[in-house]
Amino acid sequence: MNSVKGIIFDYGGTIDTNGIHWGKVIWEQYVSAHIKISYEQFRMAYIHAERMLGKNPIIKPEDTFHTLLRKKIAIQADYIADNCGTKLSQAEYSQIVEGCYNKVLDTLAITRNVVEQLSQRYPLVLVTNFYGNMPVVLEEFCLQKYFPHIIESSVVGIRKPDPALFGLGVQALGIAAHETLVVGDSYKKDIYPAHSLGCVTAWIKKEGWDDEAPQADALPDITTDGLERLIPILQLHSLKNIE
């Protein structure tokens, strides 16, 4: 780990929710709004919306994250109305959207500081499965100055867990894979593919979508339950600073 010279960050589930899968974040808001559906029904609605957004250009490059949330929750609400017999009121829909958005704002009050501190020591690259509007989202949340290079799945045509997406991140850093630390919340989509390239890995493990058990031959180098704990861990391991 002492050879690390640059860092690749995942975005969704890592920087914006600090290790909590977005399905869990949204479900918490459904519970708070007292929507009368089961968790399994919600999971089906969530998966349906993600597939819709992945296959169709519903999210536009100019969309903010707030707009993205409104579109995502609207697709879920339509599915729930059609398949679960529960129709969200406008007030319930707005409560879920605003609750999710405020969760991100609260989380970024912590994680943005971590990103800023690390950017003073290492060059950073963002590698993410996203919808083509990542630059707008980073600007919305005052993160754009930390990531001069963004490797976004919908732009480059490669999606995690394909290691090639992280390979593009390593190329953007201009260093070797073994000198690159990859930070992400998903073992399957972040840690395992990055490990396969020879990268150092840090798993932000809090509340995943499914239970993820690391393989014995591809263990993360760091496992922690919050991004804010990464800095003291790196200091403990005396990682080399970038001058």
C-alpha positions as CSV (number, residue, x, y, z in Angstrom):
1,M,0.0,0.0,0.0
2,N,2.9,2.4,0.5
3,S,3.2,2.6,-3.3
4,V,-0.2,4.2,-3.9
5,K,0.1,7.4,-5.9
6,G,-3.5,8.0,-7.0
7,I,-7.1,7.2,-6.1
8,I,-10.1,6.1,-8.1
9,F,-13.5,6.8,-6.5
10,D,-16.8,5.3,-7.2
11,Y,-19.7,7.8,-6.8
12,G,-23.1,6.3,-6.2
13,G,-23.3,4.5,-2.9
14,T,-19.8,5.7,-2.0
15,I,-19.5,9.5,-2.0
16,D,-23.2,10.4,-2.0
17,T,-24.5,7.9,0.6
18,N,-21.3,6.8,2.4
19,G,-21.6,3.0,1.9
20,I,-25.4,2.7,1.9
21,H,-26.9,1.2,-1.3
22,W,-29.3,3.5,-3.0
23,G,-32.0,0.8,-2.8
24,K,-31.8,1.0,1.0
25,V,-31.7,4.8,1.0
26,I,-34.9,5.0,-1.1
27,W,-36.7,2.2,0.9
28,E,-36.1,4.2,4.1
29,Q,-38.0,7.1,2.6
30,Y,-40.9,4.8,1.5
31,V,-41.1,3.5,5.1
32,S,-41.0,7.1,6.5
33,A,-43.8,8.0,4.1
34,H,-45.8,4.9,5.2
35,I,-46.2,3.6,1.7
36,K,-48.2,0.3,2.0
37,I,-46.0,-2.1,0.1
38,S,-43.6,-4.8,1.1
39,Y,-39.8,-4.6,0.8
40,E,-39.9,-7.3,-1.9
41,Q,-42.4,-5.3,-3.8
42,F,-40.2,-2.2,-3.5
43,R,-37.2,-4.2,-4.7
44,M,-39.0,-5.2,-7.8
45,A,-40.0,-1.5,-8.4
46,Y,-36.4,-0.4,-7.8
47,I,-35.0,-3.0,-10.2
48,H,-37.6,-2.1,-12.8
49,A,-36.7,1.6,-12.6
50,E,-32.9,0.9,-12.9
51,R,-33.4,-1.2,-16.0
52,M,-35.6,1.4,-17.5
53,L,-33.0,4.1,-16.9
54,G,-30.2,1.9,-18.1
55,K,-31.9,1.0,-21.4
56,N,-33.6,4.3,-22.3
57,P,-32.2,7.9,-22.5
58,I,-34.6,9.1,-19.8
59,I,-31.9,11.0,-17.9
60,K,-30.5,13.8,-20.0
61,P,-27.0,15.2,-19.8
62,E,-28.3,18.4,-18.4
63,D,-30.3,16.8,-15.6
64,T,-29.4,17.7,-12.0
65,F,-29.5,15.0,-9.4
66,H,-32.8,16.3,-8.1
67,T,-34.3,15.9,-11.5
68,L,-32.8,12.4,-11.7
69,L,-34.4,11.5,-8.4
70,R,-37.8,12.8,-9.6
71,K,-37.6,10.7,-12.7
72,K,-36.4,7.6,-10.9
73,I,-39.1,7.7,-8.2
74,A,-41.8,8.4,-10.8
75,I,-40.9,5.2,-12.6
76,Q,-41.0,3.3,-9.4
77,A,-44.3,4.9,-8.5
78,D,-45.9,3.9,-11.8
79,Y,-44.7,0.3,-11.4
80,I,-46.1,0.1,-7.8
81,A,-49.4,1.5,-9.0
82,D,-49.6,-1.0,-11.9
83,N,-48.3,-4.1,-10.0
84,C,-49.0,-3.6,-6.3
85,G,-52.3,-1.7,-6.3
86,T,-50.8,1.2,-4.3
87,K,-50.8,4.7,-5.8
88,L,-48.5,7.3,-4.3
89,S,-50.1,10.7,-3.7
90,Q,-48.2,13.8,-4.9
91,A,-47.3,14.5,-1.3
92,E,-45.9,11.1,-0.7
93,Y,-44.0,11.2,-4.0
94,S,-42.5,14.6,-3.0
95,Q,-41.6,13.4,0.5
96,I,-39.6,10.5,-0.9
97,V,-37.8,12.6,-3.4
98,E,-36.9,15.4,-0.9
99,G,-36.0,12.9,1.7
100,C,-33.5,11.2,-0.6
101,Y,-32.1,14.5,-1.7
102,N,-31.6,15.7,1.8
103,K,-29.9,12.5,2.7
104,V,-27.3,13.2,0.1
105,L,-26.9,16.8,1.3
106,D,-26.3,15.5,4.8
107,T,-23.9,12.8,3.7
108,L,-21.9,15.2,1.5
109,A,-21.3,17.4,4.5
110,I,-19.0,14.6,5.7
111,T,-17.7,12.9,2.5
112,R,-16.9,16.1,0.6
113,N,-14.4,17.0,3.2
114,V,-12.8,13.6,2.8
115,V,-12.6,14.0,-0.9
116,E,-11.1,17.4,-0.5
117,Q,-8.4,16.3,1.9
118,L,-7.4,13.4,-0.3
119,S,-7.3,15.6,-3.4
120,Q,-4.6,17.6,-1.7
121,R,-2.4,14.5,-1.5
122,Y,-3.4,12.4,-4.5
123,P,-4.7,12.9,-8.0
124,L,-8.3,11.7,-8.1
125,V,-10.4,10.1,-10.9
126,L,-14.1,9.2,-10.7
127,V,-15.2,5.8,-12.2
128,T,-19.0,5.3,-12.0
129,N,-22.0,3.5,-13.5
130,F,-24.1,6.6,-14.2
131,Y,-26.6,8.1,-16.6
132,G,-24.6,10.6,-18.6
133,N,-25.1,13.6,-16.3
134,M,-22.3,13.1,-13.9
135,P,-20.6,16.5,-14.6
136,V,-23.8,18.3,-13.8
137,V,-24.3,16.3,-10.6
138,L,-20.7,17.0,-9.5
139,E,-21.2,20.7,-10.1
140,E,-24.5,20.6,-8.3
141,F,-22.8,19.3,-5.2
142,C,-19.6,21.3,-5.5
143,L,-17.4,18.3,-6.3
144,Q,-16.3,19.0,-9.9
145,K,-13.0,20.6,-9.0
146,Y,-11.8,17.4,-7.4
147,F,-12.3,15.2,-10.4
148,P,-10.6,16.4,-13.6
149,H,-11.3,13.0,-15.2
150,I,-14.7,11.3,-15.1
151,I,-15.1,7.7,-16.5
152,E,-18.9,7.3,-16.8
153,S,-20.4,4.0,-17.9
154,S,-23.1,5.5,-20.2
155,V,-20.5,7.7,-21.9
156,V,-17.8,5.2,-22.5
157,G,-20.1,2.2,-23.2
158,I,-18.6,0.0,-20.4
159,R,-20.4,-0.9,-17.2
160,K,-19.1,-2.3,-13.9
161,P,-18.3,-5.0,-13.0
162,D,-16.3,-5.0,-16.2
163,P,-12.7,-4.3,-15.1
164,A,-12.1,-2.3,-18.3
165,L,-14.0,0.6,-16.7
166,F,-11.4,0.8,-13.9
167,G,-8.7,0.2,-16.5
168,L,-9.7,3.5,-18.1
169,G,-9.5,5.2,-14.7
170,V,-6.0,3.9,-14.2
171,Q,-5.0,5.2,-17.7
172,A,-6.5,8.6,-16.8
173,L,-4.3,8.7,-13.6
174,G,-1.3,7.9,-15.7
175,I,0.2,5.5,-13.1
176,A,0.4,1.7,-12.7
177,A,-2.5,-0.3,-11.4
178,H,-0.6,-1.4,-8.3
179,E,-0.1,2.4,-7.5
180,T,-3.9,3.0,-7.7
181,L,-6.3,2.8,-4.8
182,V,-9.9,2.1,-5.8
183,V,-12.6,3.2,-3.2
184,G,-16.1,1.8,-3.6
185,D,-19.1,0.5,-1.8
186,S,-19.8,-2.7,-3.8
187,Y,-17.5,-5.8,-3.5
188,K,-18.8,-7.3,-6.8
189,K,-18.8,-4.1,-8.9
190,D,-15.9,-2.2,-7.4
191,I,-13.5,-4.2,-5.3
192,Y,-13.3,-7.5,-7.2
193,P,-12.8,-6.0,-10.7
194,A,-10.3,-3.5,-9.4
195,H,-8.4,-6.3,-7.6
196,S,-8.3,-8.3,-10.8
197,L,-6.3,-5.4,-12.4
198,G,-3.9,-5.4,-9.5
199,C,-5.2,-2.2,-7.8
200,V,-5.2,-1.6,-4.1
201,T,-8.8,-1.6,-2.8
202,A,-10.8,0.0,-0.1
203,W,-14.3,-1.3,0.6
204,I,-16.8,1.1,2.2
205,K,-19.1,-1.5,3.7
206,K,-22.2,-0.4,5.5
207,E,-25.6,-1.4,4.0
208,G,-25.5,-3.2,0.7
209,W,-28.3,-4.3,-1.5
210,D,-27.4,-7.9,-1.0
211,D,-25.0,-9.6,1.4
212,E,-21.6,-9.6,-0.4
213,A,-18.9,-12.0,0.8
214,P,-15.4,-11.3,-0.4
215,Q,-13.5,-14.1,-2.1
216,A,-10.5,-15.5,-0.2
217,D,-8.2,-14.8,-3.2
218,A,-9.5,-11.2,-3.7
219,L,-9.8,-9.7,-0.2
220,P,-10.0,-5.8,0.0
221,D,-6.9,-4.2,1.4
222,I,-9.1,-1.9,3.5
223,T,-12.6,-2.5,4.8
224,T,-14.3,0.2,6.7
225,D,-17.9,1.4,7.5
226,G,-17.5,5.0,6.5
227,L,-15.5,7.2,4.0
228,E,-14.5,9.5,6.9
229,R,-12.5,6.6,8.4
230,L,-10.4,6.2,5.3
231,I,-8.0,9.1,6.0
232,P,-6.7,7.9,9.4
233,I,-6.4,4.4,7.9
234,L,-4.3,5.7,5.1
235,Q,-2.2,7.7,7.5
236,L,-1.7,4.6,9.6
237,H,-0.4,2.8,6.6
238,S,1.9,5.8,5.7
239,L,0.8,6.1,2.1
240,K,3.1,8.2,0.0
241,N,1.9,11.8,-0.5
242,I,1.8,13.4,-4.0
243,E,3.9,16.5,-4.0
